Amino acid sequence: MDQASARVELISPDKIIRNPDNPRLIFREAELDRLLNSIKQVGIQVPLTVYWDSRKRRYVLMDGERRWMCSARLNLAAVPVIIQPRPTKLENILRMFNIHNVREQWDLLPTAYKLKEVRALMTQEQKREPTLPELATATGVSTTTVRRAFALLEIPKKYLGQLMKELHKPKSEQRLSEDFFLEVMKGLATINKYTPEVYQDVSKPELIDAFVNKYQRKVITNIVRFRDISRIARAEKAGVSKKSAVTVLVRLGKDPEYSLEEAFADSVSTAYEARDLTSRVIALTDRLSKFPRKRSMDPKLRELLLNLRVTIETLLSQ
């Protein structure tokens, strides 16, 4: 777009409409209330950015939707706007990504929908599908965010709609979150890679339903526990049989009262504890072997080492 042709005017909020391509869809009331009070006191300090749509006979927002919403609630007669030339659809989305995303982190699900649309438009324009880093560069978001966004879109559609409704609530009131589903999908991806046999007895949608149900009933209380799914699925790497891991993962999908803590304890807890202890013993042995023999030992350290020797002898005598 030709930046030199942009101009600033005062126009009525009634002549402005929201941009259907805005990646940001969630505007929580608490945030709007804070901005509304600020505008009441000092007015709109940063002009909105718009372009003219001759077919709709309205200006379309590119930046400043919250300011525009507040101006309508305050019945302002006019708002300052920067009028830009009309962009192409792809330019429109990318410009809003780059305008907004430098200010604050958006909710991931609305961003994911627009990233999917950007990918389709770039594929059409370039005659090939863009890579994740190319999408990140074009939109100004990180490659990690792009990857997380597309992972989120893999959850069942019924949960996408439910999640969008939850996102309009204050975060403290949300029963399901984007992070919840991302942790679940990360665990399922590990099952896909290491123990796909699980899906012979319980499908991926059934596992997701089971995890949602358990989380809502507080059988699972911490979403970080979903990382145990990956550790269970990689059981063979910890010296535990794959069959044992598959049995436990299937039970997670079928038994409504079976928790992740129980599943971890029934499968790989001892193996991971032994592996962790082994690495610590190796490190401690290395440190002790380098301790100067002629150097006087701190009495507290000597006492601890003597206690350690007793503990080791007790373990070895069992």
C-alpha positions in Angstrom: 0.0 0.0 0.0 1.1 3.5 -0.7 1.8 5.0 2.8 2.3 8.5 1.3 -1.4 8.6 0.3 -2.6 8.1 3.9 -4.5 11.0 5.5 -6.0 11.9 8.8 -9.6 13.0 9.2 -12.4 13.2 11.9 -15.3 11.0 11.0 -18.4 9.6 12.8 -18.0 6.2 14.4 -21.3 5.3 12.6 -19.5 5.4 9.3 -17.0 2.8 10.4 -17.5 -1.0 10.5 -15.4 -3.8 12.0 -13.0 -5.6 9.8 -14.1 -9.2 9.1 -10.5 -10.2 8.6 -9.3 -9.0 12.0 -7.3 -11.9 13.7 -8.4 -10.5 17.1 -11.9 -11.7 17.9 -11.9 -11.6 21.7 -12.6 -8.3 23.6 -13.2 -8.8 27.3 -15.4 -6.4 29.1 -12.9 -5.6 31.8 -10.4 -4.5 29.2 -13.0 -2.4 27.4 -14.1 -0.7 30.6 -10.5 0.4 31.4 -10.1 1.9 27.9 -13.5 3.5 28.0 -12.6 5.3 31.3 -9.4 6.5 29.8 -11.1 7.9 26.7 -13.7 9.6 29.0 -10.8 11.5 30.7 -8.4 12.3 27.8 -10.1 11.3 24.6 -8.7 9.2 21.8 -5.0 9.9 21.7 -4.1 7.5 18.9 -6.1 7.8 15.6 -7.8 4.7 14.3 -6.6 3.3 11.0 -9.3 2.6 8.3 -9.8 2.2 4.6 -12.8 3.1 2.4 -15.0 0.3 1.0 -16.9 1.7 -1.9 -19.3 -1.2 -2.0 -20.3 -1.1 1.6 -20.1 2.8 1.6 -18.3 2.6 5.0 -14.8 2.9 6.4 -13.4 -0.5 7.5 -11.2 -0.8 10.5 -7.6 -1.9 10.3 -6.5 -0.8 13.7 -8.4 0.5 16.7 -11.4 -1.7 17.1 -11.5 -1.3 20.9 -11.2 2.5 20.6 -14.1 2.4 18.0 -16.3 0.2 20.3 -15.7 2.6 23.2 -16.4 5.7 21.1 -19.8 4.2 20.1 -20.6 3.5 23.7 -19.7 7.1 24.6 -21.7 8.4 21.7 -18.8 10.4 20.4 -19.7 12.6 17.4 -16.3 12.0 15.7 -13.1 10.1 16.0 -9.7 10.7 14.5 -8.8 8.2 11.8 -5.9 7.6 9.4 -7.3 6.7 6.1 -5.2 4.2 4.1 -5.7 3.0 0.5 -7.7 -0.2 0.3 -5.5 -3.3 0.7 -5.8 -6.7 -0.9 -7.3 -9.4 1.4 -3.9 -10.9 2.1 -2.4 -7.4 2.7 -5.3 -6.6 5.0 -4.8 -9.6 7.3 -1.0 -9.3 7.3 -1.1 -5.6 8.1 -3.4 -6.2 11.1 -1.2 -9.0 12.3 1.9 -6.7 12.3 0.0 -3.7 13.7 -1.6 -5.6 16.6 0.8 -8.3 17.5 3.6 -6.0 18.6 1.3 -4.6 21.4 -0.1 -7.6 23.2 -0.5 -11.3 23.0 -3.8 -12.4 21.3 -5.8 -15.4 22.3 -4.5 -18.2 20.2 -7.7 -19.8 18.8 -8.8 -16.6 16.8 -5.2 -16.2 15.7 -5.2 -19.8 14.5 -8.2 -19.3 12.3 -6.6 -16.3 10.6 -3.3 -18.1 10.2 -5.1 -20.9 8.4 -6.6 -18.3 6.1 -3.2 -16.6 5.6 -1.7 -20.0 4.7 -4.5 -20.6 2.1 -4.0 -17.1 0.5 -0.2 -17.4 0.4 -0.5 -20.9 -1.1 -2.8 -19.4 -3.8 -0.4 -16.5 -4.5 2.8 -18.5 -4.3 1.5 -21.7 -5.9 2.9 -23.6 -2.9 2.1 -23.9 0.7 4.3 -21.7 2.9 6.4 -23.2 5.6 5.8 -22.4 9.3 8.8 -20.0 9.4 7.5 -18.2 6.3 4.1 -17.8 7.9 5.8 -16.5 11.1 7.9 -13.9 9.1 4.8 -12.7 7.1 2.6 -12.3 10.2 5.1 -11.1 12.7 4.3 -13.9 15.2 6.8 -16.5 16.3 7.2 -19.9 14.6 6.4 -21.5 17.9 3.1 -19.6 18.0 2.3 -20.7 14.5 3.0 -24.3 15.4 0.8 -24.1 18.5 -2.0 -22.5 16.6 -2.2 -25.3 14.0 -2.0 -27.9 16.8 -5.0 -26.2 18.5 -7.1 -26.5 15.3 -6.7 -30.2 15.4 -9.0 -30.6 18.4 -12.6 -31.8 17.6 -14.9 -29.1 16.2 -17.3 -29.4 19.1 -14.5 -28.2 21.4 -13.4 -25.4 19.1 -16.8 -23.8 19.5 -16.9 -24.4 23.2 -13.4 -23.0 23.6 -14.3 -19.8 21.7 -17.2 -19.2 24.1 -14.9 -19.8 27.1 -12.4 -17.3 25.8 -14.9 -14.4 26.1 -14.9 -15.0 29.9 -12.3 -13.6 32.3 -9.4 -16.1 32.4 -10.2 -17.0 36.0 -13.7 -18.1 35.0 -12.7 -20.3 32.0 -13.5 -24.0 32.6 -11.4 -25.0 29.5 -8.5 -23.1 28.1 -6.2 -23.1 25.1 -3.3 -24.4 27.2 -5.4 -27.3 28.4 -6.0 -28.5 24.8 -2.4 -27.8 23.8 -1.1 -30.0 26.6 -3.6 -32.8 25.6 -2.7 -32.6 21.9 1.0 -32.7 22.8 0.4 -35.9 24.7 -1.6 -37.4 21.9 1.1 -36.6 19.4 3.6 -38.6 21.5 1.2 -41.5 21.6 1.0 -41.3 17.8 4.7 -41.6 17.6 5.6 -44.1 20.3 2.5 -46.2 21.2 0.0 -46.0 18.3 -1.3 -49.4 19.4 -3.4 -47.5 21.9 -5.8 -46.4 19.2 -6.7 -50.0 18.5 -8.7 -50.0 21.7 -9.6 -46.3 22.2 -9.8 -43.6 19.5 -8.2 -40.2 19.7 -11.6 -38.4 20.0 -12.5 -40.8 22.9 -9.3 -40.0 24.7 -9.9 -36.2 24.3 -13.5 -36.7 25.6 -12.1 -38.7 28.6 -9.5 -36.0 29.4 -12.1 -33.2 29.2 -14.5 -35.1 31.4 -11.9 -35.9 34.0 -10.6 -32.3 34.0 -14.1 -30.9 34.5 -14.8 -33.4 37.3 -11.4 -32.6 38.8 -10.1 -36.2 38.5 -7.3 -34.3 36.8 -6.7 -31.0 38.5 -3.5 -29.7 36.9 -3.0 -29.5 33.1 0.8 -29.9 33.6 0.1 -33.5 34.5 -0.8 -34.2 30.9 3.0 -34.1 30.3 3.0 -37.5 32.0 1.2 -38.9 28.9 4.3 -38.3 26.9 6.5 -39.9 29.6 4.3 -42.9 29.7 4.2 -43.2 25.9 8.0 -43.2 25.8 8.1 -46.0 28.4 10.5 -48.1 26.4 13.2 -45.4 26.5 13.0 -45.6 30.3 13.3 -49.4 30.3 9.6 -50.2 30.7 7.7 -52.5 28.3 5.6 -50.8 25.6 2.8 -53.3 26.5 2.6 -51.9 30.0 2.4 -48.3 28.7 -0.3 -49.2 26.2 -2.4 -50.9 28.9 -2.2 -47.8 31.1 -3.0 -45.4 28.3 -6.0 -47.4 27.2 -7.3 -47.4 30.7 -7.0 -43.6 30.9 -9.4 -43.5 28.0 -11.9 -46.0 29.4 -11.9 -45.7 33.2 -13.5 -42.4 34.2 -11.9 -42.4 37.6 -8.4 -43.3 36.6 -6.1 -40.3 37.1 -2.9 -39.3 35.5 -1.1 -39.6 38.8 -2.2 -43.3 39.1 -1.3 -44.0 35.5 2.2 -42.6 36.0 2.7 -44.5 39.2 1.4 -47.8 37.6 3.8 -47.6 34.7 7.0 -45.5 34.6 7.3 -43.7 37.9 9.8 -46.1 39.3 11.8 -46.2 36.1 12.1 -42.5 35.8 12.9 -42.1 39.5 15.7 -44.7 39.1 17.0 -42.9 36.0 17.0 -39.6 37.7 18.7 -41.1 40.8 21.4 -42.7 38.6 22.3 -39.4 37.0 22.5 -37.8 40.4 24.7 -40.6 41.8 27.1 -40.4 38.9 27.4 -36.6 39.3 27.9 -36.9 43.1 30.5 -39.7 42.7 32.4 -37.5 40.2 32.4 -34.5 42.6 33.5 -36.6 45.6 36.3 -38.3 43.6 37.7 -34.8 42.9 37.6 -33.7 46.6 41.2 -33.0 47.8 42.2 -35.8 50.2 44.5 -33.6 52.3 42.0 -30.8 52.6 40.1 -30.6 56.0 36.5 -31.5 55.6 33.7 -29.3 56.9 32.1 -31.1 59.9 28.6 -30.7 58.5 29.6 -32.2 55.2 31.3 -35.1 57.0 28.1 -35.8 59.0 26.0 -35.8 55.8 28.4 -38.2 54.1 28.3 -40.5 57.0 24.5 -40.5 57.0 24.6 -41.1 53.2 26.9 -44.1 53.7 24.4 -45.6 56.2 21.6 -45.0 53.8 23.5 -46.6 50.9 24.5 -49.7 53.1 20.8 -50.1 54.1 19.6 -50.0 50.5 22.3 -52.4 49.4 21.5 -54.9 52.2 17.9 -55.2 51.2 
